[in-house]
Amino acid sequence: MPDLPGRFDYYPPRTPERVREHEAVRAACGQLADALDAVLPDGRDKAVALTKVEEAMFWANAAVARRD
């Protein structure tokens, strides 16, 4: 796969704008996680929902970092 090496590279934020974008993604996902934690009953479904928010944060930050 030609894109495989890029999936495992480190992409440091090179501009203050990228740092702000990463921070905005983390903040938005953190707010969603807090809201879900407050309204969902404890259990497997809640745990999976919070894991998916965390996964979405990782993919969103990858999109920011890997942008050309």
C-alpha positions in Angstrom: 0.0 0.0 0.0 1.6 3.3 -1.1 0.1 5.3 1.8 1.1 2.8 4.5 4.3 4.6 5.7 2.5 7.9 6.1 0.0 6.3 8.5 2.8 5.8 11.0 4.8 9.0 10.6 4.9 11.7 13.2 3.3 15.0 12.1 4.3 17.7 14.5 2.1 20.8 14.4 4.2 23.2 12.4 2.1 26.3 12.8 0.2 28.0 15.7 -3.0 27.5 13.6 -2.5 23.7 13.6 -1.9 23.7 17.3 -5.2 25.6 17.7 -7.0 23.2 15.4 -5.8 20.2 17.5 -6.9 22.0 20.7 -10.3 22.7 19.2 -10.8 19.1 18.2 -9.8 17.9 21.7 -12.1 20.5 23.4 -15.1 19.6 21.2 -14.6 15.9 21.8 -14.1 16.5 25.5 -17.3 18.4 25.7 -19.2 15.7 23.9 -17.7 13.0 26.2 -18.7 15.0 29.3 -22.2 15.4 28.0 -22.6 11.7 27.2 -21.1 10.8 30.6 -23.7 12.9 32.3 -26.7 11.5 30.5 -25.9 7.9 29.7 -26.3 5.1 32.2 -23.1 3.2 33.2 -22.5 0.0 31.3 -21.0 -1.4 28.1 -22.9 0.8 25.8 -21.7 4.0 27.5 -18.2 2.7 27.5 -18.4 2.0 23.7 -19.9 5.4 23.0 -17.1 7.1 24.9 -14.5 5.0 23.1 -16.0 6.0 19.8 -15.7 9.7 20.8 -12.1 9.1 21.6 -11.6 7.3 18.3 -13.2 10.2 16.5 -10.9 12.6 18.2 -7.9 10.6 17.0 -9.1 10.5 13.4 -9.9 14.2 13.5 -6.5 15.0 14.8 -5.0 12.8 12.1 -6.9 14.8 9.5 -5.5 18.0 10.9 -1.9 16.6 11.1 -1.8 14.9 7.8 -3.2 17.7 5.8 -0.9 18.9 3.0 
